[in-house]
Each structure stands twice: as structure tokens, then as C-alpha cells.
């Protein structure tokens, strides 16, 4: 059994995938595993609250809700360090519709959370309504609050001088 370069641990959004050793840019991190279901079946599962669906093509979807699918713990980020990709053909080992992998898009240091962009549909449906919790978006909201607070202080100071 090969040692995995990551572990599952606590993250800002629940559980996350964290590098335990350096992962080089372009390296395969994990396969997004699960049973293949039709897109119609996936829509029914999503309507019942399932969130680990990865659409392969116009017909097939991977239901990644099984706990043995460690790639499901890689969280969304608007500034990710990995990407997902659908592999088709002989490299997909005969899987219907292909297989999904996570690959590093930059060098990842030990301790860094492994993240990728879930895509517009998932973002709009699940993340946007509650607010994105990735580092980039949290820092952006923090800066916006700081700017508003500073503007309010300046207004208050101007009014006090009158």
C-alpha cells in the first residue's frame, strides 16, 4: 500500500484534505471515487441533499459520497492549489464516462490545505447562498469591513470638527 501525501483533518468548513509532505506542481493527488450513476439519478440524489456529485459528461456522474473517496474532502477555494480533471479513454481503466482526478496546480507545502475550484454551478447552488469560506474570500470580506469602518471613522471625525 502506497503512503498518501495527505491526511484528513479539521478545516474552516468542516473536514479538509491537508498535505503531509511536499506535493510538486502537476502531481496526481487523489482519484475522486464512487459509483457511476446517470445524471438523472444524480439530480434525484442532489434533490435529497447529496453534495458529492461530480458530472463526468452529459450522461454519467460520479457519486462520491462514500467515505472511501478521500478526494471528497478537498474543499472549494476561489484561489485553489489543485484542479480536478476527467480522464477518458484507456487511461480511465474502462470506467464508464472516465475517471476524475485531483492534480496539483502549484507546489503544495506540508500543512497546506488541498483545495480546488468546484465550478460555477456548484458555487452558485451551494456556496454562494451561505458565503464562500475560502481564505481569499474571507480576506476580501475582512478588507471590505476595514474599509467601511475607516470610512465611518473619517466621517465621524469630520462631523466632530464642525
SULCORBEL-V140442 format. One record per residue. N is the residue number from 1. RES is the residue in one letter. PHI is phi in degrees with one decimal (NA if undefined). NEAR is the number of other ideal C-beta (glycine too) atoms within 10 Angstrom. Layout:
# SULCORBEL-V140442
n->{N,N}
res->{RES,RES}
phi->{PHI,PHI}
near->{NEAR,NEAR}
This chain:
# SULCORBEL-V140442
n->{1,2,3,4,5,6,7,8,9,10,11,12,13,14,15,16,17,18,19,20,21,22,23,24,25,26,27,28,29,30,31,32,33,34,35,36,37,38,39,40,41,42,43,44,45,46,47,48,49,50,51,52,53,54,55,56,57,58,59,60,61,62,63,64,65,66,67,68,69,70,71,72,73,74,75,76,77,78,79,80,81,82,83,84,85,86,87,88,89,90,91,92,93,94,95,96,97,98,99,100,101,102,103,104,105,106,107,108,109,110,111,112,113,114,115,116,117,118,119,120,121,122,123,124,125,126,127,128,129,130,131,132,133,134,135,136,137,138,139,140,141,142,143,144,145,146,147,148,149,150,151,152,153,154,155,156,157,158,159,160,161,162}
res->{X,X,X,X,X,X,X,X,X,X,X,X,X,X,X,X,X,X,X,X,X,X,X,X,X,X,X,X,X,X,X,X,X,X,X,X,X,X,X,X,X,X,X,X,X,X,X,X,X,X,X,X,X,X,X,X,X,X,X,X,X,X,X,X,X,X,X,X,X,X,X,X,X,X,X,X,X,X,X,X,X,X,X,X,X,X,X,X,X,X,X,X,X,X,X,X,X,X,X,X,X,X,X,X,X,X,X,X,X,X,X,X,X,X,X,X,X,X,X,X,X,X,X,X,X,X,X,X,X,X,X,X,X,X,X,X,X,X,X,X,X,X,X,X,X,X,X,X,X,X,X,X,X,X,X,X,X,X,X,X,X,X}
phi->{NA,-81.5,-75.2,-83.8,-85.4,-149.2,-138.8,-94.8,-152.9,-67.3,-133.0,-59.1,-103.8,129.3,-104.1,-144.2,-106.6,-123.9,-68.0,-104.4,-148.1,-62.5,-119.9,-77.5,-53.2,90.7,-72.8,-71.0,-98.3,-160.8,-100.7,-82.7,-105.8,160.2,-74.4,-88.2,-128.8,-72.0,-62.4,-64.7,-64.0,-62.4,-61.2,-64.8,-63.6,-64.0,-63.1,-93.5,105.2,-71.7,-121.4,-102.4,-92.4,-128.2,-75.1,-85.3,-161.9,-70.7,-125.4,-108.5,-135.8,-92.8,-90.4,-92.0,-74.7,-66.9,-67.7,-73.7,-86.8,-65.9,-64.2,-65.9,-83.9,-72.6,-86.3,-76.4,-147.7,-77.5,-130.9,-78.0,-114.7,-145.7,-139.7,-101.9,-149.8,-96.2,-100.7,-119.4,80.9,-59.0,-65.1,-85.7,54.0,73.3,-74.3,-60.3,80.3,114.6,-130.8,-109.8,-126.7,-109.4,-130.6,-70.3,-100.3,-153.7,-64.9,-113.9,-88.6,-55.5,96.9,-70.6,-77.6,-89.5,-134.0,-146.9,-81.6,-73.1,101.3,-60.9,-59.9,-65.2,-57.5,-64.9,-79.9,-118.6,-91.2,-57.0,-59.7,-104.7,93.5,-68.6,-111.4,-73.6,-55.3,-61.3,-71.9,-64.3,-64.1,-62.6,-65.0,-61.5,-66.0,-62.2,-63.5,-60.9,-63.2,-64.4,-63.3,-63.7,-64.3,-64.7,-63.8,-64.2,-60.8,-62.3,-64.4,-63.8,-65.2,-68.4,-73.9,-73.7}
near->{3,4,7,14,20,25,12,15,13,9,16,11,16,9,12,18,25,20,22,13,12,13,23,10,12,10,14,13,24,22,17,21,18,20,13,17,18,13,16,10,15,20,12,12,17,16,8,6,6,14,13,17,19,22,17,22,12,7,12,19,23,28,19,21,14,11,8,8,20,19,24,22,21,26,21,19,21,15,11,22,21,27,13,19,14,17,17,12,8,7,10,16,9,7,17,15,19,19,20,23,19,24,17,22,14,13,14,24,11,12,10,16,23,24,24,22,17,20,12,9,9,16,14,10,12,13,18,11,7,8,9,17,16,20,14,13,16,13,11,13,13,10,10,10,10,10,10,10,10,10,10,10,10,10,10,10,9,9,8,7,6,4}
